[in-house]
Amino acid sequence: MAILKVPVDQNDHIRGPAHAPITLVEYGDYECPHCAAARPIVDHVQLSFGGRMRFVFRHFPLTEIHPHAEIAA
């Protein structure tokens, strides 16, 4: 199993309980169509796991192909 090496902290965008046993971290770009397509799937997974999972979003703007992503982040 993968281990999160950069701890989640107050600077992250977090949905879900702080002490949930499962943490899903997404590195996303607001202009990325694949990130947008993943959104409803992540919402469904989080709903399915309920309080057992927290979702963390971290900005990862792909500025080489999405010129406005960094500003949006």
CHARMM-style PDB file with segment names, atoms N, HN, CA, C and O in Angstrom:
ATOM      1  N   MET     1       0.842  -1.169   0.000  1.00  0.00      PROA
ATOM      2  CA  MET     1       0.000   0.000   0.000  1.00  0.00      PROA
ATOM      3  C   MET     1       0.893   1.240   0.000  1.00  0.00      PROA
ATOM      4  O   MET     1       1.934   1.273   0.656  1.00  0.00      PROA
ATOM      5  N   ALA     2       0.467   2.258  -0.747  1.00  0.00      PROA
ATOM      6  HN  ALA     2      -0.379   2.232  -1.280  1.00  0.00      PROA
ATOM      7  CA  ALA     2       1.213   3.520  -0.787  1.00  0.00      PROA
ATOM      8  C   ALA     2       1.055   4.265   0.534  1.00  0.00      PROA
ATOM      9  O   ALA     2       0.011   4.199   1.184  1.00  0.00      PROA
ATOM     10  N   ILE     3       2.096   4.960   0.909  1.00  0.00      PROA
ATOM     11  HN  ILE     3       2.943   5.013   0.381  1.00  0.00      PROA
ATOM     12  CA  ILE     3       2.078   5.737   2.146  1.00  0.00      PROA
ATOM     13  C   ILE     3       2.239   7.206   1.796  1.00  0.00      PROA
ATOM     14  O   ILE     3       3.133   7.577   1.035  1.00  0.00      PROA
ATOM     15  N   LEU     4       1.373   8.040   2.351  1.00  0.00      PROA
ATOM     16  HN  LEU     4       0.646   7.739   2.969  1.00  0.00      PROA
ATOM     17  CA  LEU     4       1.438   9.477   2.126  1.00  0.00      PROA
ATOM     18  C   LEU     4       2.673  10.032   2.815  1.00  0.00      PROA
ATOM     19  O   LEU     4       2.813   9.928   4.034  1.00  0.00      PROA
ATOM     20  N   LYS     5       3.560  10.619   2.036  1.00  0.00      PROA
ATOM     21  HN  LYS     5       3.445  10.704   1.046  1.00  0.00      PROA
ATOM     22  CA  LYS     5       4.825  11.099   2.600  1.00  0.00      PROA
ATOM     23  C   LYS     5       4.774  12.560   3.018  1.00  0.00      PROA
ATOM     24  O   LYS     5       5.538  12.978   3.889  1.00  0.00      PROA
ATOM     25  N   VAL     6       3.897  13.335   2.419  1.00  0.00      PROA
ATOM     26  HN  VAL     6       3.277  12.996   1.712  1.00  0.00      PROA
ATOM     27  CA  VAL     6       3.736  14.734   2.815  1.00  0.00      PROA
ATOM     28  C   VAL     6       2.466  14.794   3.659  1.00  0.00      PROA
ATOM     29  O   VAL     6       1.371  14.586   3.136  1.00  0.00      PROA
ATOM     30  N   PRO     7       2.592  15.073   4.947  1.00  0.00      PROA
ATOM     31  CA  PRO     7       1.416  15.041   5.817  1.00  0.00      PROA
ATOM     32  C   PRO     7       0.349  16.058   5.408  1.00  0.00      PROA
ATOM     33  O   PRO     7       0.649  17.146   4.917  1.00  0.00      PROA
ATOM     34  N   VAL     8      -0.878  15.670   5.623  1.00  0.00      PROA
ATOM     35  HN  VAL     8      -1.122  14.786   6.022  1.00  0.00      PROA
ATOM     36  CA  VAL     8      -2.005  16.575   5.414  1.00  0.00      PROA
ATOM     37  C   VAL     8      -1.995  17.572   6.566  1.00  0.00      PROA
ATOM     38  O   VAL     8      -1.835  17.191   7.726  1.00  0.00      PROA
ATOM     39  N   ASP     9      -2.168  18.858   6.238  1.00  0.00      PROA
ATOM     40  HN  ASP     9      -2.299  19.167   5.296  1.00  0.00      PROA
ATOM     41  CA  ASP     9      -2.200  19.871   7.298  1.00  0.00      PROA
ATOM     42  C   ASP     9      -3.247  20.930   6.985  1.00  0.00      PROA
ATOM     43  O   ASP     9      -4.007  20.796   6.026  1.00  0.00      PROA
ATOM     44  N   GLN    10      -3.283  21.973   7.790  1.00  0.00      PROA
ATOM     45  HN  GLN    10      -2.666  22.081   8.568  1.00  0.00      PROA
ATOM     46  CA  GLN    10      -4.307  23.011   7.673  1.00  0.00      PROA
ATOM     47  C   GLN    10      -4.214  23.798   6.372  1.00  0.00      PROA
ATOM     48  O   GLN    10      -5.147  24.529   6.040  1.00  0.00      PROA
ATOM     49  N   ASN    11      -3.130  23.676   5.633  1.00  0.00      PROA
ATOM     50  HN  ASN    11      -2.372  23.082   5.903  1.00  0.00      PROA
ATOM     51  CA  ASN    11      -3.004  24.375   4.354  1.00  0.00      PROA
ATOM     52  C   ASN    11      -3.672  23.627   3.206  1.00  0.00      PROA
ATOM     53  O   ASN    11      -3.829  24.177   2.116  1.00  0.00      PROA
ATOM     54  N   ASP    12      -4.065  22.374   3.443  1.00  0.00      PROA
ATOM     55  HN  ASP    12      -3.937  21.928   4.329  1.00  0.00      PROA
ATOM     56  CA  ASP    12      -4.728  21.576   2.415  1.00  0.00      PROA
ATOM     57  C   ASP    12      -6.220  21.892   2.370  1.00  0.00      PROA
ATOM     58  O   ASP    12      -6.794  22.421   3.322  1.00  0.00      PROA
ATOM     59  N   HSD    13      -6.822  21.554   1.246  1.00  0.00      PROA
ATOM     60  HN  HSD    13      -6.356  21.124   0.473  1.00  0.00      PROA
ATOM     61  CA  HSD    13      -8.275  21.666   1.080  1.00  0.00      PROA
ATOM     62  C   HSD    13      -8.838  20.287   1.414  1.00  0.00      PROA
ATOM     63  O   HSD    13      -8.628  19.327   0.673  1.00  0.00      PROA
ATOM     64  N   ILE    14      -9.552  20.197   2.533  1.00  0.00      PROA
ATOM     65  HN  ILE    14      -9.722  20.977   3.135  1.00  0.00      PROA
ATOM     66  CA  ILE    14      -9.950  18.902   3.083  1.00  0.00      PROA
ATOM     67  C   ILE    14     -11.464  18.819   3.211  1.00  0.00      PROA
ATOM     68  O   ILE    14     -12.119  19.758   3.664  1.00  0.00      PROA
ATOM     69  N   ARG    15     -12.013  17.662   2.797  1.00  0.00      PROA
ATOM     70  HN  ARG    15     -11.481  16.900   2.429  1.00  0.00      PROA
ATOM     71  CA  ARG    15     -13.413  17.327   3.054  1.00  0.00      PROA
ATOM     72  C   ARG    15     -13.423  15.997   3.790  1.00  0.00      PROA
ATOM     73  O   ARG    15     -12.827  15.022   3.332  1.00  0.00      PROA
ATOM     74  N   GLY    16     -14.083  15.960   4.898  1.00  0.00      PROA
ATOM     75  HN  GLY    16     -14.568  16.752   5.269  1.00  0.00      PROA
ATOM     76  CA  GLY    16     -14.179  14.723   5.664  1.00  0.00      PROA
ATOM     77  C   GLY    16     -13.500  14.854   7.014  1.00  0.00      PROA
ATOM     78  O   GLY    16     -12.796  15.829   7.278  1.00  0.00      PROA
ATOM     79  N   PRO    17     -13.718  13.855   7.872  1.00  0.00      PROA
ATOM     80  CA  PRO    17     -13.191  13.896   9.233  1.00  0.00      PROA
ATOM     81  C   PRO    17     -11.665  13.844   9.280  1.00  0.00      PROA
ATOM     82  O   PRO    17     -11.036  13.116   8.512  1.00  0.00      PROA
ATOM     83  N   ALA    18     -11.090  14.609  10.171  1.00  0.00      PROA
ATOM     84  HN  ALA    18     -11.602  15.201  10.795  1.00  0.00      PROA
ATOM     85  CA  ALA    18      -9.633  14.676  10.309  1.00  0.00      PROA
ATOM     86  C   ALA    18      -9.021  13.328  10.672  1.00  0.00      PROA
ATOM     87  O   ALA    18      -7.889  13.040  10.284  1.00  0.00      PROA
ATOM     88  N   HSD    19      -9.744  12.510  11.400  1.00  0.00      PROA
ATOM     89  HN  HSD    19     -10.664  12.744  11.716  1.00  0.00      PROA
ATOM     90  CA  HSD    19      -9.186  11.238  11.863  1.00  0.00      PROA
ATOM     91  C   HSD    19      -9.743  10.039  11.098  1.00  0.00      PROA
ATOM     92  O   HSD    19      -9.752   8.921  11.614  1.00  0.00      PROA
ATOM     93  N   ALA    20     -10.206  10.271   9.874  1.00  0.00      PROA
ATOM     94  HN  ALA    20     -10.198  11.179   9.456  1.00  0.00      PROA
ATOM     95  CA  ALA    20     -10.710   9.163   9.055  1.00  0.00      PROA
ATOM     96  C   ALA    20      -9.571   8.183   8.770  1.00  0.00      PROA
ATOM     97  O   ALA    20      -8.436   8.609   8.555  1.00  0.00      PROA
ATOM     98  N   PRO    21      -9.856   6.883   8.765  1.00  0.00      PROA
ATOM     99  CA  PRO    21      -8.793   5.908   8.524  1.00  0.00      PROA
ATOM    100  C   PRO    21      -8.288   5.878   7.076  1.00  0.00      PROA
ATOM    101  O   PRO    21      -7.212   5.346   6.803  1.00  0.00      PROA
ATOM    102  N   ILE    22      -9.063   6.447   6.155  1.00  0.00      PROA
ATOM    103  HN  ILE    22      -9.937   6.879   6.377  1.00  0.00      PROA
ATOM    104  CA  ILE    22      -8.681   6.473   4.738  1.00  0.00      PROA
ATOM    105  C   ILE    22      -8.542   7.921   4.300  1.00  0.00      PROA
ATOM    106  O   ILE    22      -9.411   8.745   4.584  1.00  0.00      PROA
ATOM    107  N   THR    23      -7.452   8.232   3.610  1.00  0.00      PROA
ATOM    108  HN  THR    23      -6.746   7.562   3.380  1.00  0.00      PROA
ATOM    109  CA  THR    23      -7.246   9.561   3.046  1.00  0.00      PROA
ATOM    110  C   THR    23      -6.981   9.413   1.559  1.00  0.00      PROA
ATOM    111  O   THR    23      -6.070   8.695   1.149  1.00  0.00      PROA
ATOM    112  N   LEU    24      -7.782  10.097   0.756  1.00  0.00      PROA
ATOM    113  HN  LEU    24      -8.522  10.681   1.089  1.00  0.00      PROA
ATOM    114  CA  LEU    24      -7.585  10.136  -0.693  1.00  0.00      PROA
ATOM    115  C   LEU    24      -7.068  11.523  -1.043  1.00  0.00      PROA
ATOM    116  O   LEU    24      -7.737  12.522  -0.781  1.00  0.00      PROA
ATOM    117  N   VAL    25      -5.879  11.588  -1.634  1.00  0.00      PROA
ATOM    118  HN  VAL    25      -5.336  10.776  -1.847  1.00  0.00      PROA
ATOM    119  CA  VAL    25      -5.279  12.864  -2.017  1.00  0.00      PROA
ATOM    120  C   VAL    25      -5.296  12.958  -3.536  1.00  0.00      PROA
ATOM    121  O   VAL    25      -4.786  12.079  -4.231  1.00  0.00      PROA
ATOM    122  N   GLU    26      -5.888  14.031  -4.039  1.00  0.00      PROA
ATOM    123  HN  GLU    26      -6.302  14.745  -3.474  1.00  0.00      PROA
ATOM    124  CA  GLU    26      -5.892  14.293  -5.480  1.00  0.00      PROA
ATOM    125  C   GLU    26      -5.022  15.506  -5.758  1.00  0.00      PROA
ATOM    126  O   GLU    26      -5.178  16.552  -5.129  1.00  0.00      PROA
ATOM    127  N   TYR    27      -4.112  15.359  -6.698  1.00  0.00      PROA
ATOM    128  HN  TYR    27      -3.986  14.509  -7.210  1.00  0.00      PROA
ATOM    129  CA  TYR    27      -3.339  16.485  -7.209  1.00  0.00      PROA
ATOM    130  C   TYR    27      -4.015  16.857  -8.518  1.00  0.00      PROA
ATOM    131  O   TYR    27      -3.991  16.083  -9.475  1.00  0.00      PROA
ATOM    132  N   GLY    28      -4.621  18.046  -8.564  1.00  0.00      PROA
ATOM    133  HN  GLY    28      -4.640  18.675  -7.786  1.00  0.00      PROA
ATOM    134  CA  GLY    28      -5.426  18.385  -9.722  1.00  0.00      PROA
ATOM    135  C   GLY    28      -5.159  19.755 -10.295  1.00  0.00      PROA
ATOM    136  O   GLY    28      -4.524  20.612  -9.680  1.00  0.00      PROA
ATOM    137  N   ASP    29      -5.667  19.925 -11.492  1.00  0.00      PROA
ATOM    138  HN  ASP    29      -6.183  19.229 -11.991  1.00  0.00      PROA
ATOM    139  CA  ASP    29      -5.530  21.133 -12.291  1.00  0.00      PROA
ATOM    140  C   ASP    29      -6.941  21.554 -12.690  1.00  0.00      PROA
ATOM    141  O   ASP    29      -7.680  20.755 -13.264  1.00  0.00      PROA
ATOM    142  N   TYR    30      -7.324  22.785 -12.399  1.00  0.00      PROA
ATOM    143  HN  TYR    30      -6.724  23.435 -11.933  1.00  0.00      PROA
ATOM    144  CA  TYR    30      -8.682  23.244 -12.680  1.00  0.00      PROA
ATOM    145  C   TYR    30      -9.031  23.262 -14.164  1.00  0.00      PROA
ATOM    146  O   TYR    30     -10.214  23.247 -14.506  1.00  0.00      PROA
ATOM    147  N   GLU    31      -8.049  23.295 -15.049  1.00  0.00      PROA
ATOM    148  HN  GLU    31      -7.088  23.307 -14.770  1.00  0.00      PROA
ATOM    149  CA  GLU    31      -8.332  23.286 -16.481  1.00  0.00      PROA
ATOM    150  C   GLU    31      -8.264  21.885 -17.093  1.00  0.00      PROA
ATOM    151  O   GLU    31      -8.570  21.714 -18.273  1.00  0.00      PROA
ATOM    152  N   CYS    32      -7.878  20.908 -16.327  1.00  0.00      PROA
ATOM    153  HN  CYS    32      -7.629  21.046 -15.368  1.00  0.00      PROA
ATOM    154  CA  CYS    32      -7.690  19.553 -16.847  1.00  0.00      PROA
ATOM    155  C   CYS    32      -9.039  18.843 -17.009  1.00  0.00      PROA
ATOM    156  O   CYS    32      -9.775  18.701 -16.032  1.00  0.00      PROA
ATOM    157  N   PRO    33      -9.374  18.398 -18.219  1.00  0.00      PROA
ATOM    158  CA  PRO    33     -10.649  17.708 -18.409  1.00  0.00      PROA
ATOM    159  C   PRO    33     -10.709  16.365 -17.677  1.00  0.00      PROA
ATOM    160  O   PRO    33     -11.790  15.921 -17.292  1.00  0.00      PROA
ATOM    161  N   HSD    34      -9.575  15.726 -17.486  1.00  0.00      PROA
ATOM    162  HN  HSD    34      -8.696  16.087 -17.799  1.00  0.00      PROA
ATOM    163  CA  HSD    34      -9.554  14.446 -16.769  1.00  0.00      PROA
ATOM    164  C   HSD    34      -9.827  14.653 -15.278  1.00  0.00      PROA
ATOM    165  O   HSD    34     -10.506  13.844 -14.645  1.00  0.00      PROA
ATOM    166  N   CYS    35      -9.294  15.737 -14.730  1.00  0.00      PROA
ATOM    167  HN  CYS    35      -8.743  16.394 -15.245  1.00  0.00      PROA
ATOM    168  CA  CYS    35      -9.586  16.076 -13.330  1.00  0.00      PROA
ATOM    169  C   CYS    35     -11.071  16.377 -13.165  1.00  0.00      PROA
ATOM    170  O   CYS    35     -11.690  15.965 -12.185  1.00  0.00      PROA
ATOM    171  N   ALA    36     -11.634  17.095 -14.124  1.00  0.00      PROA
ATOM    172  HN  ALA    36     -11.131  17.430 -14.920  1.00  0.00      PROA
ATOM    173  CA  ALA    36     -13.066  17.417 -14.075  1.00  0.00      PROA
ATOM    174  C   ALA    36     -13.907  16.145 -14.162  1.00  0.00      PROA
ATOM    175  O   ALA    36     -14.916  16.018 -13.468  1.00  0.00      PROA
ATOM    176  N   ALA    37     -13.496  15.212 -15.007  1.00  0.00      PROA
ATOM    177  HN  ALA    37     -12.676  15.316 -15.570  1.00  0.00      PROA
ATOM    178  CA  ALA    37     -14.236  13.958 -15.149  1.00  0.00      PROA
ATOM    179  C   ALA    37     -14.146  13.107 -13.883  1.00  0.00      PROA
ATOM    180  O   ALA    37     -15.061  12.338 -13.588  1.00  0.00      PROA
ATOM    181  N   ALA    38     -13.063  13.238 -13.145  1.00  0.00      PROA
ATOM    182  HN  ALA    38     -12.320  13.863 -13.385  1.00  0.00      PROA
ATOM    183  CA  ALA    38     -12.886  12.459 -11.916  1.00  0.00      PROA
ATOM    184  C   ALA    38     -13.762  12.971 -10.780  1.00  0.00      PROA
ATOM    185  O   ALA    38     -14.072  12.220  -9.855  1.00  0.00      PROA
ATOM    186  N   ARG    39     -14.158  14.212 -10.835  1.00  0.00      PROA
ATOM    187  HN  ARG    39     -13.907  14.822 -11.586  1.00  0.00      PROA
ATOM    188  CA  ARG    39     -14.896  14.845  -9.727  1.00  0.00      PROA
ATOM    189  C   ARG    39     -16.126  14.062  -9.283  1.00  0.00      PROA
ATOM    190  O   ARG    39     -16.249  13.768  -8.094  1.00  0.00      PROA
ATOM    191  N   PRO    40     -17.058  13.705 -10.198  1.00  0.00      PROA
ATOM    192  CA  PRO    40     -18.234  12.959  -9.731  1.00  0.00      PROA
ATOM    193  C   PRO    40     -17.883  11.573  -9.193  1.00  0.00      PROA
ATOM    194  O   PRO    40     -18.582  11.045  -8.327  1.00  0.00      PROA
ATOM    195  N   ILE    41     -16.814  10.992  -9.698  1.00  0.00      PROA
ATOM    196  HN  ILE    41     -16.246  11.421 -10.401  1.00  0.00      PROA
ATOM    197  CA  ILE    41     -16.379   9.684  -9.206  1.00  0.00      PROA
ATOM    198  C   ILE    41     -15.860   9.815  -7.778  1.00  0.00      PROA
ATOM    199  O   ILE    41     -16.195   9.007  -6.912  1.00  0.00      PROA
ATOM    200  N   VAL    42     -15.046  10.832  -7.538  1.00  0.00      PROA
ATOM    201  HN  VAL    42     -14.774  11.489  -8.242  1.00  0.00      PROA
ATOM    202  CA  VAL    42     -14.526  11.080  -6.187  1.00  0.00      PROA
ATOM    203  C   VAL    42     -15.686  11.365  -5.232  1.00  0.00      PROA
ATOM    204  O   VAL    42     -15.698  10.868  -4.105  1.00  0.00      PROA
ATOM    205  N   ASP    43     -16.653  12.158  -5.675  1.00  0.00      PROA
ATOM    206  HN  ASP    43     -16.643  12.561  -6.590  1.00  0.00      PROA
ATOM    207  CA  ASP    43     -17.819  12.446  -4.830  1.00  0.00      PROA
ATOM    208  C   ASP    43     -18.559  11.164  -4.464  1.00  0.00      PROA
ATOM    209  O   ASP    43     -18.963  10.980  -3.316  1.00  0.00      PROA
ATOM    210  N   HSD    44     -18.735  10.278  -5.444  1.00  0.00      PROA
ATOM    211  HN  HSD    44     -18.407  10.428  -6.377  1.00  0.00      PROA
ATOM    212  CA  HSD    44     -19.425   9.009  -5.196  1.00  0.00      PROA
ATOM    213  C   HSD    44     -18.642   8.136  -4.210  1.00  0.00      PROA
ATOM    214  O   HSD    44     -19.220   7.550  -3.295  1.00  0.00      PROA
ATOM    215  N   VAL    45     -17.333   8.056  -4.403  1.00  0.00      PROA
ATOM    216  HN  VAL    45     -16.863   8.532  -5.147  1.00  0.00      PROA
ATOM    217  CA  VAL    45     -16.491   7.260  -3.501  1.00  0.00      PROA
ATOM    218  C   VAL    45     -16.574   7.814  -2.081  1.00  0.00      PROA
ATOM    219  O   VAL    45     -16.703   7.057  -1.119  1.00  0.00      PROA
ATOM    220  N   GLN    46     -16.501   9.135  -1.956  1.00  0.00      PROA
ATOM    221  HN  GLN    46     -16.396   9.750  -2.738  1.00  0.00      PROA
ATOM    222  CA  GLN    46     -16.554   9.728  -0.620  1.00  0.00      PROA
ATOM    223  C   GLN    46     -17.912   9.481   0.028  1.00  0.00      PROA
ATOM    224  O   GLN    46     -17.986   9.202   1.225  1.00  0.00      PROA
ATOM    225  N   LEU    47     -18.965   9.579  -0.736  1.00  0.00      PROA
ATOM    226  HN  LEU    47     -18.905   9.806  -1.708  1.00  0.00      PROA
ATOM    227  CA  LEU    47     -20.300   9.302  -0.202  1.00  0.00      PROA
ATOM    228  C   LEU    47     -20.397   7.841   0.247  1.00  0.00      PROA
ATOM    229  O   LEU    47     -20.980   7.545   1.290  1.00  0.00      PROA
ATOM    230  N   SER    48     -19.827   6.939  -0.540  1.00  0.00      PROA
ATOM    231  HN  SER    48     -19.353   7.179  -1.388  1.00  0.00      PROA
ATOM    232  CA  SER    48     -19.861   5.511  -0.203  1.00  0.00      PROA
ATOM    233  C   SER    48     -19.104   5.202   1.086  1.00  0.00      PROA
ATOM    234  O   SER    48     -19.551   4.381   1.887  1.00  0.00      PROA
ATOM    235  N   PHE    49     -17.967   5.852   1.287  1.00  0.00      PROA
ATOM    236  HN  PHE    49     -17.604   6.519   0.636  1.00  0.00      PROA
ATOM    237  CA  PHE    49     -17.159   5.602   2.476  1.00  0.00      PROA
ATOM    238  C   PHE    49     -17.616   6.416   3.678  1.00  0.00      PROA
ATOM    239  O   PHE    49     -17.298   6.071   4.816  1.00  0.00      PROA
ATOM    240  N   GLY    50     -18.348   7.478   3.441  1.00  0.00      PROA
ATOM    241  HN  GLY    50     -18.607   7.758   2.516  1.00  0.00      PROA
ATOM    242  CA  GLY    50     -18.858   8.296   4.535  1.00  0.00      PROA
ATOM    243  C   GLY    50     -17.748   8.825   5.421  1.00  0.00      PROA
ATOM    244  O   GLY    50     -16.735   9.319   4.926  1.00  0.00      PROA
ATOM    245  N   GLY    51     -17.930   8.724   6.719  1.00  0.00      PROA
ATOM    246  HN  GLY    51     -18.753   8.323   7.122  1.00  0.00      PROA
ATOM    247  CA  GLY    51     -16.975   9.252   7.686  1.00  0.00      PROA
ATOM    248  C   GLY    51     -15.678   8.469   7.793  1.00  0.00      PROA
ATOM    249  O   GLY    51     -14.795   8.831   8.571  1.00  0.00      PROA
ATOM    250  N   ARG    52     -15.556   7.394   7.016  1.00  0.00      PROA
ATOM    251  HN  ARG    52     -16.273   7.099   6.385  1.00  0.00      PROA
ATOM    252  CA  ARG    52     -14.315   6.611   7.053  1.00  0.00      PROA
ATOM    253  C   ARG    52     -13.254   7.159   6.108  1.00  0.00      PROA
ATOM    254  O   ARG    52     -12.132   6.652   6.079  1.00  0.00      PROA
ATOM    255  N   MET    53     -13.598   8.200   5.325  1.00  0.00      PROA
ATOM    256  HN  MET    53     -14.509   8.611   5.348  1.00  0.00      PROA
ATOM    257  CA  MET    53     -12.644   8.722   4.347  1.00  0.00      PROA
ATOM    258  C   MET    53     -12.634  10.239   4.361  1.00  0.00      PROA
ATOM    259  O   MET    53     -13.677  10.880   4.493  1.00  0.00      PROA
ATOM    260  N   ARG    54     -11.451  10.801   4.224  1.00  0.00      PROA
ATOM    261  HN  ARG    54     -10.604  10.281   4.117  1.00  0.00      PROA
ATOM    262  CA  ARG    54     -11.341  12.240   3.992  1.00  0.00      PROA
ATOM    263  C   ARG    54     -10.704  12.425   2.622  1.00  0.00      PROA
ATOM    264  O   ARG    54      -9.869  11.633   2.187  1.00  0.00      PROA
ATOM    265  N   PHE    55     -11.121  13.484   1.962  1.00  0.00      PROA
ATOM    266  HN  PHE    55     -11.800  14.128   2.315  1.00  0.00      PROA
ATOM    267  CA  PHE    55     -10.620  13.806   0.629  1.00  0.00      PROA
ATOM    268  C   PHE    55      -9.788  15.072   0.728  1.00  0.00      PROA
ATOM    269  O   PHE    55     -10.219  16.064   1.315  1.00  0.00      PROA
ATOM    270  N   VAL    56      -8.598  15.032   0.152  1.00  0.00      PROA
ATOM    271  HN  VAL    56      -8.249  14.226  -0.325  1.00  0.00      PROA
ATOM    272  CA  VAL    56      -7.683  16.171   0.180  1.00  0.00      PROA
ATOM    273  C   VAL    56      -7.374  16.558  -1.259  1.00  0.00      PROA
ATOM    274  O   VAL    56      -6.954  15.721  -2.058  1.00  0.00      PROA
ATOM    275  N   PHE    57      -7.583  17.830  -1.585  1.00  0.00      PROA
ATOM    276  HN  PHE    57      -7.924  18.510  -0.935  1.00  0.00      PROA
ATOM    277  CA  PHE    57      -7.245  18.328  -2.919  1.00  0.00      PROA
ATOM    278  C   PHE    57      -6.007  19.198  -2.810  1.00  0.00      PROA
ATOM    279  O   PHE    57      -5.923  20.094  -1.971  1.00  0.00      PROA
ATOM    280  N   ARG    58      -5.048  18.910  -3.682  1.00  0.00      PROA
ATOM    281  HN  ARG    58      -5.116  18.182  -4.364  1.00  0.00      PROA
ATOM    282  CA  ARG    58      -3.834  19.726  -3.759  1.00  0.00      PROA
ATOM    283  C   ARG    58      -3.682  20.234  -5.184  1.00  0.00      PROA
ATOM    284  O   ARG    58      -3.821  19.485  -6.151  1.00  0.00      PROA
ATOM    285  N   HSD    59      -3.396  21.511  -5.286  1.00  0.00      PROA
ATOM    286  HN  HSD    59      -3.282  22.120  -4.501  1.00  0.00      PROA
ATOM    287  CA  HSD    59      -3.227  22.123  -6.604  1.00  0.00      PROA
ATOM    288  C   HSD    59      -1.972  21.598  -7.287  1.00  0.00      PROA
ATOM    289  O   HSD    59      -0.903  21.513  -6.682  1.00  0.00      PROA
ATOM    290  N   PHE    60      -2.126  21.248  -8.562  1.00  0.00      PROA
ATOM    291  HN  PHE    60      -2.994  21.317  -9.053  1.00  0.00      PROA
ATOM    292  CA  PHE    60      -0.994  20.820  -9.381  1.00  0.00      PROA
ATOM    293  C   PHE    60      -1.232  21.353 -10.795  1.00  0.00      PROA
ATOM    294  O   PHE    60      -1.530  20.586 -11.711  1.00  0.00      PROA
ATOM    295  N   PRO    61      -1.100  22.671 -10.966  1.00  0.00      PROA
ATOM    296  CA  PRO    61      -1.395  23.264 -12.271  1.00  0.00      PROA
ATOM    297  C   PRO    61      -0.390  22.825 -13.335  1.00  0.00      PROA
ATOM    298  O   PRO    61       0.823  22.916 -13.147  1.00  0.00      PROA
ATOM    299  N   LEU    62      -0.922  22.354 -14.442  1.00  0.00      PROA
ATOM    300  HN  LEU    62      -1.908  22.280 -14.595  1.00  0.00      PROA
ATOM    301  CA  LEU    62      -0.095  21.935 -15.578  1.00  0.00      PROA
ATOM    302  C   LEU    62       0.052  23.125 -16.515  1.00  0.00      PROA
ATOM    303  O   LEU    62      -0.600  23.201 -17.556  1.00  0.00      PROA
ATOM    304  N   THR    63       0.905  24.037 -16.132  1.00  0.00      PROA
ATOM    305  HN  THR    63       1.435  23.975 -15.286  1.00  0.00      PROA
ATOM    306  CA  THR    63       0.999  25.325 -16.830  1.00  0.00      PROA
ATOM    307  C   THR    63       1.490  25.210 -18.266  1.00  0.00      PROA
ATOM    308  O   THR    63       1.237  26.109 -19.069  1.00  0.00      PROA
ATOM    309  N   GLU    64       2.179  24.141 -18.609  1.00  0.00      PROA
ATOM    310  HN  GLU    64       2.385  23.411 -17.957  1.00  0.00      PROA
ATOM    311  CA  GLU    64       2.665  23.988 -19.975  1.00  0.00      PROA
ATOM    312  C   GLU    64       1.519  23.789 -20.964  1.00  0.00      PROA
ATOM    313  O   GLU    64       1.627  24.178 -22.127  1.00  0.00      PROA
ATOM    314  N   ILE    65       0.421  23.184 -20.506  1.00  0.00      PROA
ATOM    315  HN  ILE    65       0.333  22.867 -19.561  1.00  0.00      PROA
ATOM    316  CA  ILE    65      -0.703  22.927 -21.406  1.00  0.00      PROA
ATOM    317  C   ILE    65      -1.980  23.654 -20.999  1.00  0.00      PROA
ATOM    318  O   ILE    65      -2.925  23.726 -21.784  1.00  0.00      PROA
ATOM    319  N   HSD    66      -2.021  24.191 -19.789  1.00  0.00      PROA
ATOM    320  HN  HSD    66      -1.253  24.133 -19.151  1.00  0.00      PROA
ATOM    321  CA  HSD    66      -3.193  24.920 -19.298  1.00  0.00      PROA
ATOM    322  C   HSD    66      -2.735  26.279 -18.768  1.00  0.00      PROA
ATOM    323  O   HSD    66      -2.374  26.398 -17.597  1.00  0.00      PROA
ATOM    324  N   PRO    67      -2.746  27.292 -19.617  1.00  0.00      PROA
ATOM    325  CA  PRO    67      -2.149  28.582 -19.256  1.00  0.00      PROA
ATOM    326  C   PRO    67      -2.819  29.312 -18.093  1.00  0.00      PROA
ATOM    327  O   PRO    67      -2.191  30.167 -17.469  1.00  0.00      PROA
ATOM    328  N   HSD    68      -4.075  28.995 -17.790  1.00  0.00      PROA
ATOM    329  HN  HSD    68      -4.585  28.300 -18.298  1.00  0.00      PROA
ATOM    330  CA  HSD    68      -4.783  29.709 -16.723  1.00  0.00      PROA
ATOM    331  C   HSD    68      -4.865  28.905 -15.423  1.00  0.00      PROA
ATOM    332  O   HSD    68      -5.424  29.378 -14.434  1.00  0.00      PROA
ATOM    333  N   ALA    69      -4.316  27.709 -15.424  1.00  0.00      PROA
ATOM    334  HN  ALA    69      -3.862  27.324 -16.227  1.00  0.00      PROA
ATOM    335  CA  ALA    69      -4.453  26.816 -14.270  1.00  0.00      PROA
ATOM    336  C   ALA    69      -3.786  27.364 -13.018  1.00  0.00      PROA
ATOM    337  O   ALA    69      -4.326  27.229 -11.920  1.00  0.00      PROA
ATOM    338  N   GLU    70      -2.639  27.970 -13.168  1.00  0.00      PROA
ATOM    339  HN  GLU    70      -2.201  28.080 -14.060  1.00  0.00      PROA
ATOM    340  CA  GLU    70      -1.935  28.484 -11.985  1.00  0.00      PROA
ATOM    341  C   GLU    70      -2.696  29.641 -11.356  1.00  0.00      PROA
ATOM    342  O   GLU    70      -2.771  29.745 -10.132  1.00  0.00      PROA
ATOM    343  N   ILE    71      -3.254  30.500 -12.176  1.00  0.00      PROA
ATOM    344  HN  ILE    71      -3.193  30.415 -13.171  1.00  0.00      PROA
ATOM    345  CA  ILE    71      -4.049  31.625 -11.661  1.00  0.00      PROA
ATOM    346  C   ILE    71      -5.298  31.094 -10.959  1.00  0.00      PROA
ATOM    347  O   ILE    71      -5.688  31.602  -9.907  1.00  0.00      PROA
ATOM    348  N   ALA    72      -5.922  30.074 -11.543  1.00  0.00      PROA
ATOM    349  HN  ALA    72      -5.605  29.662 -12.397  1.00  0.00      PROA
ATOM    350  CA  ALA    72      -7.127  29.492 -10.952  1.00  0.00      PROA
ATOM    351  C   ALA    72      -6.826  28.820  -9.618  1.00  0.00      PROA
ATOM    352  O   ALA    72      -7.663  28.807  -8.715  1.00  0.00      PROA
ATOM    353  N   ALA    73      -5.629  28.266  -9.502  1.00  0.00      PROA
ATOM    354  HN  ALA    73      -4.949  28.276 -10.235  1.00  0.00      PROA
ATOM    355  CA  ALA    73      -5.255  27.579  -8.261  1.00  0.00      PROA
ATOM    356  C   ALA    73      -5.058  28.589  -7.154  1.00  0.00      PROA
ATOM    357  OT1 ALA    73      -4.740  28.214  -6.025  1.00  0.00      PROA
TER     358      ALA     73
END
